């Protein structure tokens, strides 16, 4: 079985009339690529309510792998995601939860303190803003994908060890998901 690129996975997900259950799809796609595809779909569909999770993912990954983005790109992406989320909370929720908005603003302040007087995004939060987020997220996910080279089954077998219980664990946990995938 060969793994497909992020673009192919997203395209195939969109074209399926009756999508596979997530548990079966996870068998077909490596975990990092699966999460990347879900993130990309979130950005494409502008599911702003989930931008907080995207910001947390980008922060976590770039803390561990800082070479994926420059400091400027990282800050742009994180501030952009968080800023869009705050705007959404304030714009469409007439009873916006002040404490929730305040917690997001405090997190933003941490990044602003590190980047005083830098013009990071366009003044308007319109299509150019969304396109900047789109481009930065694409860059991040593409670099993340290249960071994890695809392994053949022979390469993976060398790291399983002599007394691996991988087959037994797979058959117990994911047997039904595999049957669903193969149908």
Secondary structure, 3 states (H helix, E strand, C coil): CCCCCHHHHHHHHHHCCCCCCHHHHHHHCCHHHHHHHHHHHHHHCCCHHHHHHHHHHHHHHHHHCHHHCCHHHHHHHHHHHHHHHHHHHHHHCCCCCHHHHHHHHHHHHHHHHHCCCCCCCCCCCCHHHHHHHHHHHHHHHHHHHHHCCCCCHHHHHHHHCCCCCHHHHHHHHCHHHHHHHHC
